[in-house]
């Protein structure tokens, strides 16, 4: 009977020590000296459904409601000399006069 009580108390203490607000399991144990920057590294960004034109595995595209990829280009920057260029894995607007890519 004492063993079950001790195990129950240990289990409750263990469960209460883990913070429920973070994405990592058992994050409340032993990380009292970490700062917010290391906590941000635990998040994984997912490239989901989006209506804006964004770069991804399929080049520049946007998503339809049926989860299809529709090829697109971002808006052309202001000024003269911008051309659409595909150079290896990189695609985007390139200015030949200033020899730079648009970010």
C-alpha positions in Angstrom: 0.0 0.0 0.0 2.8 2.4 0.9 4.6 1.6 -2.4 1.4 2.6 -4.5 1.1 5.8 -2.5 4.7 6.8 -3.0 4.5 5.9 -6.7 1.3 8.0 -7.1 2.9 11.0 -5.3 6.1 10.7 -7.5 4.0 10.5 -10.6 2.0 13.6 -9.7 5.2 15.5 -8.9 6.7 14.4 -12.2 3.7 15.5 -14.1 3.5 18.9 -12.4 7.2 19.6 -13.0 6.8 19.5 -16.8 5.5 22.8 -18.2 2.3 22.4 -20.4 2.9 25.7 -22.3 6.0 24.5 -24.3 6.2 22.3 -27.3 9.0 20.0 -25.9 8.1 17.1 -23.6 9.6 17.2 -20.1 10.7 20.7 -20.7 10.3 21.7 -17.1 13.0 19.4 -15.9 16.5 20.6 -15.7 16.4 23.7 -18.0 16.1 26.5 -15.4 19.1 28.3 -16.9 18.0 28.4 -20.5 16.7 31.5 -22.2 13.9 32.2 -24.7 16.2 31.8 -27.7 16.8 28.1 -27.1 13.1 27.5 -26.5 12.4 29.0 -30.0 14.6 26.4 -31.6 12.3 23.6 -30.5 9.5 24.8 -32.9 9.2 23.3 -36.4 7.8 25.5 -39.1 5.5 23.7 -41.6 4.8 24.9 -45.1 1.1 24.4 -45.3 -1.8 25.7 -47.4 -1.3 29.4 -48.3 -3.0 31.7 -50.8 0.0 34.1 -51.1 2.8 33.4 -53.6 5.7 31.8 -51.7 8.8 29.8 -52.5 8.8 26.1 -51.7 9.8 22.6 -52.9 7.8 23.3 -56.1 9.4 26.7 -56.8 7.2 29.8 -56.5 3.6 28.7 -56.0 0.4 29.2 -54.1 -2.1 26.6 -52.8 -5.7 26.2 -53.9 -8.4 25.1 -51.5 -8.0 21.6 -52.9 -4.4 21.4 -51.9 -3.0 21.8 -55.4 0.1 23.8 -56.2 -0.5 26.7 -58.7 2.6 28.2 -60.2 3.0 32.0 -59.7 5.5 34.8 -59.4 5.7 37.4 -56.7 4.9 41.0 -57.7 7.5 42.7 -59.8 9.6 45.3 -57.8 9.4 48.9 -58.8 12.0 50.4 -61.1 13.6 49.4 -64.3 15.9 46.5 -65.0 14.1 43.7 -63.1 13.8 40.4 -64.9 12.5 37.0 -63.8 15.5 34.6 -63.5 16.0 30.9 -62.7 19.5 30.2 -61.6 20.0 26.7 -60.2 17.6 26.2 -57.3 17.1 30.0 -57.0 14.2 31.7 -58.7 13.1 35.3 -58.4 13.4 38.9 -59.7 17.0 39.9 -60.6 18.2 43.4 -61.4 20.9 43.2 -64.2 21.9 46.9 -63.7 22.7 46.6 -60.0 23.5 42.8 -60.2 21.4 41.9 -57.2 18.4 39.7 -56.3 15.2 41.1 -54.8 14.5 39.8 -51.3 
